[in-house]
Amino acid sequence: MSENNDKKIVTRFAPSPTGFMHIGTMRTALFAYLWARKNNGTFILRIEDTDKEREVAGAIEHIQESLKWLGLEWDFGPDKNGPFGSCIQSQRLSIYKEYADKLVQKGLAYGDPYTKEETEAFRAQADAEKRPFLFRNHRPEKFENWDGTRPLRLKVSEIKRYKWHDVVRGDLEAGEEALDDFVIIKSDGFPTYNFAHIIDDHLMGVTHIMRGDEFISSTPKFLSLYDALEIPYPIFATLPPILRDDKTKKLSKRDGAKDILDYREDGFLPQAMINFLALTGWNPGTPQEFFTKEELIKTFELTKIQKAGALFNETKLLWLNHEHIKLIPKDKLLEIFKGIITSYNGTVISDEALGKMMPVLLERVQKFGDLKEMLSNGEIEYFFAKPTYKKEGLVWKDESGFENTKQYLTKALNAFEKIALNDWNAEALKNSIWDYATEKGRGAVLWPIRYALTGKEKSPDSFIVGSIIGKIETVERLKYAISLL
């Protein structure tokens, strides 16, 4: 069968409802979505739920929520039938039965006559003789009527070397050893993936199939079924695997791969995740790395998908997320920060105070989960409450006693108290003490000021903190530190 490149572009994302939405699975959805939208085509969400033993309750809703979070809207899906009917495979059983009966009538499918034990014995014999097990070597000479109680197998009518073209991998081929009589309808009446997806893709008008490289070895089987059903081949695009840090194997749950919605809980933005997924295995051919969804739709090309495995680079994901956070309008960002601070700290904070604080927080927040973490572990509690600490912490590492430190803090207190409220800002604070700190030693002078205001060894500089917490609070904290000494 030849490829038909003249049809309206139709792509599909066809996950099984097993509960976990892997980062690689979502990249497949994204690439299919981008290609459909770029070509004003159709994007279908199909649920392949024919393996009922592996199905997880609530998984279909989880799949839909994952796509909605990323903004990948579908044209037809489990909530919206197409002209071809339902997008849920378990609701299409009569269609698969119809196509199975056609194959039986043509002599291209037959009921498996063997028990599970007999099949395993054939397999064991092949292993003992160090040859591949092929069911077609045990195909019965005469096909009995198939009554649905036994699995139905496709009869591979032509044993040949298959050649096909892949948009990403180029021309591929496989020999006769890749062809066998495989099950297309199970004894429970449900179709196998090998059978159902080909029929559905045909009836739904899918023109481009994007999937992982693990399906390359099965492609000759798929092609033999396309031929048996006299269905034209779609266009294949094999996506590269997403690799873990050491590049030795695919990223998996064991390597820390998370469900896509876990990234939402961690405070990642959907637009940043889309940007990151697109660049994981696809190269625009330019230095550009920051993309909006609209830019990706305009730029995306199948021919720019890379062949080699793509590294899961969390550092890059964090950078992209930080860049996307900076694009959020200030008023909206204020509301987000205020909501997080209220939820995790209980503090009701004014827009004015938060507006002063936000530039400092933005420097340290790559994802909103960072802010939640800083609040929960007390890392930035000094913005909201007086710090508690031991007086030894006030002393700079090169100082031997408390007297000089007390003198430095007193000098800072006097300098800060002279600054008018209307002039209170980080620059004014710095100017009031900088020459003195330079004369006495910046570390010796500035360290106790910062520690008095924050109680932390690591924090923004004292002038920024002082400008945020205000004059009254700054003065009170310096007086408390001096009293300790």
Rosetta blueprint (number, residue, H / E / L):
1 M L
2 S L
3 E L
4 N L
5 N L
6 D L
7 K L
8 K L
9 I L
10 V E
11 T E
12 R E
13 F E
14 A L
15 P L
16 S L
17 P L
18 T L
19 G L
20 F L
21 M L
22 H L
23 I H
24 G H
25 T H
26 M H
27 R H
28 T H
29 A H
30 L H
31 F H
32 A H
33 Y H
34 L H
35 W H
36 A H
37 R H
38 K H
39 N L
40 N L
41 G L
42 T E
43 F E
44 I E
45 L E
46 R L
47 I E
48 E L
49 D L
50 T L
51 D L
52 K L
53 E L
54 R L
55 E L
56 V L
57 A L
58 G L
59 A H
60 I H
61 E H
62 H H
63 I H
64 Q H
65 E H
66 S H
67 L H
68 K H
69 W H
70 L H
71 G L
72 L L
73 E L
74 W L
75 D L
76 F E
77 G E
78 P L
79 D L
80 K E
81 N L
82 G E
83 P L
84 F L
85 G E
86 S L
87 C L
88 I E
89 Q H
90 S H
91 Q H
92 R L
93 L H
94 S H
95 I H
96 Y H
97 K H
98 E H
99 Y H
100 A H
101 D H
102 K H
103 L H
104 V H
105 Q H
106 K L
107 G L
108 L L
109 A E
110 Y E
111 G E
112 D L
113 P L
114 Y L
115 T L
116 K H
117 E H
118 E H
119 T H
120 E H
121 A H
122 F H
123 R H
124 A H
125 Q H
126 A H
127 D H
128 A H
129 E L
130 K L
131 R L
132 P L
133 F L
134 L L
135 F H
136 R H
137 N H
138 H H
139 R L
140 P L
141 E L
142 K L
143 F L
144 E L
145 N L
146 W L
147 D L
148 G L
149 T L
150 R L
151 P L
152 L E
153 R E
154 L E
155 K L
156 V L
157 S L
158 E L
159 I L
160 K L
161 R L
162 Y E
163 K E
164 W E
165 H E
166 D E
167 V L
168 V L
169 R L
170 G E
171 D E
172 L E
173 E E
174 A E
175 G L
176 E H
177 E H
178 A H
179 L L
180 D L
181 D L
182 F L
183 V E
184 I E
185 I E
186 K L
187 S L
188 D L
189 G L
190 F L
191 P E
192 T L
193 Y H
194 N H
195 F H
196 A H
197 H H
198 I H
199 I H
200 D H
201 D H
202 H H
203 L H
204 M L
205 G L
206 V L
207 T L
208 H E
209 I E
210 M E
211 R E
212 G E
213 D H
214 E H
215 F H
216 I H
217 S H
218 S H
219 T H
220 P H
221 K H
222 F H
223 L H
224 S H
225 L H
226 Y H
227 D H
228 A H
229 L H
230 E L
231 I L
232 P L
233 Y L
234 P L
235 I E
236 F E
237 A E
238 T E
239 L E
240 P L
241 P L
242 I E
243 L E
244 R L
245 D L
246 D L
247 K L
248 T L
249 K L
250 K E
251 L L
252 S L
253 K H
254 R H
255 D H
256 G L
257 A L
258 K L
259 D L
260 I H
261 L H
262 D H
263 Y H
264 R H
265 E H
266 D L
267 G L
268 F L
269 L L
270 P H
271 Q H
272 A H
273 M H
274 I H
275 N H
276 F H
277 L H
278 A H
279 L H
280 T L
281 G L
282 W E
283 N L
284 P L
285 G L
286 T L
287 P L
288 Q L
289 E L
290 F L
291 F L
292 T L
293 K H
294 E H
295 E H
296 L H
297 I H
298 K H
299 T H
300 F L
301 E L
302 L H
303 T H
304 K H
305 I E
306 Q L
307 K L
308 A L
309 G L
310 A E
311 L E
312 F L
313 N L
314 E H
315 T H
316 K H
317 L H
318 L H
319 W H
320 L H
321 N H
322 H H
323 E H
324 H H
325 I H
326 K L
327 L L
328 I L
329 P L
330 K H
331 D H
332 K H
333 L H
334 L H
335 E H
336 I H
337 F H
338 K H
339 G H
340 I H
341 I H
342 T H
343 S H
344 Y H
345 N H
346 G L
347 T L
348 V L
349 I L
350 S L
351 D H
352 E H
353 A H
354 L H
355 G H
356 K H
357 M H
358 M H
359 P H
360 V H
361 L H
362 L H
363 E H
364 R H
365 V L
366 Q L
367 K L
368 F H
369 G H
370 D H
371 L H
372 K H
373 E H
374 M H
375 L H
376 S H
377 N L
378 G L
379 E L
380 I L
381 E H
382 Y H
383 F H
384 F L
385 A L
386 K L
387 P L
388 T L
389 Y L
390 K L
391 K H
392 E H
393 G H
394 L H
395 V L
396 W L
397 K L
398 D L
399 E L
400 S L
401 G L
402 F L
403 E H
404 N H
405 T H
406 K H
407 Q H
408 Y H
409 L H
410 T H
411 K H
412 A H
413 L H
414 N H
415 A H
416 F H
417 E H
418 K L
419 I L
420 A L
421 L H
422 N H
423 D H
424 W L
425 N L
426 A H
427 E H
428 A H
429 L H
430 K H
431 N H
432 S H
433 I H
434 W H
435 D H
436 Y H
437 A H
438 T H
439 E H
440 K H
441 G L
442 R H
443 G H
444 A H
445 V H
446 L H
447 W H
448 P H
449 I H
450 R H
451 Y H
452 A H
453 L H
454 T H
455 G L
456 K L
457 E L
458 K L
459 S L
460 P L
461 D L
462 S H
463 F H
464 I H
465 V H
466 G H
467 S H
468 I H
469 I H
470 G L
471 K H
472 I H
473 E H
474 T H
475 V H
476 E H
477 R H
478 L H
479 K H
480 Y H
481 A H
482 I H
483 S H
484 L H
485 L L
